[in-house]
Amino acid sequence: MVESRRSTGPKHATEAGIRQHIGMTTILLLTLSNIFMTFAWYGHLKYRHAPLFKVIVISWLIAFAEYCFQVPANRIGSYEFTTAQLKTIQEVITLTVFSIFSVLYLREPLKWNYFVGFAMMIGAVAVIFKKW
């Protein structure tokens, strides 16, 4: 008796490769965008003596760079992910980037309740990405 196998020919390999490329490109661009946005939103807290107007202008310039990564990330990612999935990926990346930024740049400790909250968000990710 011969086992029936699903075709794993070049077409399926190419589709899988493209899907993986889209996913990784989306995650990379979202990560870069979140690094810029975290600095735009929170980087100035290290320089509280700086004039507010100056901080706003600098933050807007940094945010422009963020948009140069965010918009393509969402456009590219929309070929593989739903909008809810894109937003979920972005939020997980945001928390990861912010946690690293908070500890290394702002020198603020991560507390146990932050980890509990992050674990709950991982549960949300599982629910959103589950094929129901």
N, C-alpha and C positions, 0 to 999 in steps of 0.2 A: 504494500500500500504506500503510495507516494503522498507526502505531506503537501498540502496546499499552502503556498506562501504568497503574501502580498508583494507586489512588485516593489523592489527597492532599487530600481534602475536609475539612470541619470536624472530623469525628470524629478523624481521624489528627492533625490540627494540635492539637486539644485534648489528646489523649493525649501527644503529644510535649511540649507545654507543661507538662503536669502532671508528667511524668517529669523534665523539666529543673528545674522548681520544687522537686521533692522532692530532687533531687541537690544543688542549690545551697543549699537550706535545711539539709540534712544537713551539708554542708561548713562552712557558716557556724556552725551550732551546735557542731559538733565543734571548730572553731577557737576559739570563745569558751570552751568547756569546757577545752581544752588550755592556754589562757592562764591560767585560774584554777588548774588543777592544777599547772602549772609553778611558779607562785608558791607554792602550798601546799607542794610538795615541796622546792623549791630556794631560794625567796626568803629564807628564814631564814639561809642560809649567809652572807649579807652582814652578819648580826647575830649572830655567834657568841658574843658576850658575854651575850646575852639568856638568861634561865633556860629550860632545856629544857621544863619543864612549860608555861610561857607560850607557847613556840613551838608546842608540840603543840596546844594549845587554839586558837590563832590559825590554825594550818594546817587543823584540822578545820573551822573556820568557813568558811575559803576553799574547802575541799573540798566543803562543802555547796552552795555557789554553783556549783561545777563540776558537781555531779550534776544541778542544775537545768537545765543545758544538755545534758549527756551523755545522760541517759535519754531526753529527747524526741528528740535527734538519732538515737539508735539505733532508737527506735520509728518515727519518720518514715522513716528510711533503710531500714528493713526492708521497706518496700513496693517498693523499687527495687533494693536490693543484697542479696547473700547475707551471712551473718554473717562469713564470711572476707573478703569485700570491705569490709564496714564496718570490720573490725579493721585491714585494710591501709590504708584511708583514714585511720583514726585514727592509725596509727603514722607515716605520712608527715607528717601535720599535726603530730604530736608532735615529730618531728625538726626540722621547719621552725621551729616555735615555740621549741623549746629552743635551736636554733642562734642565733636572733635574741636570745633572752633571755640566753644565755651571753655573747655579745659585748657587748650593750648594757647589761645590768644587772650581770652579774658581772665584766665586763671581762676575760673569758678569750678567748684567740685560738682561731680554728678552724684546725686543722692539716691538712696534706695528706691524712693517713690517714683523717680524718673524712670528707673528700669522697669518697675511694675507697669507704669503707663505705656512704655515702649512695648512691653510684652503684650499688652492688650491690643495695641495697634497691629502687632504681628498677627494676632487672632483676626482682626478686621481684614487684613490682607488675605489671609487664608479663605475667609468667607467670600470676599470679592472675586478672587481668582478661581474659586471652585467651580467646576462645570456641573451645574445643577440640572 
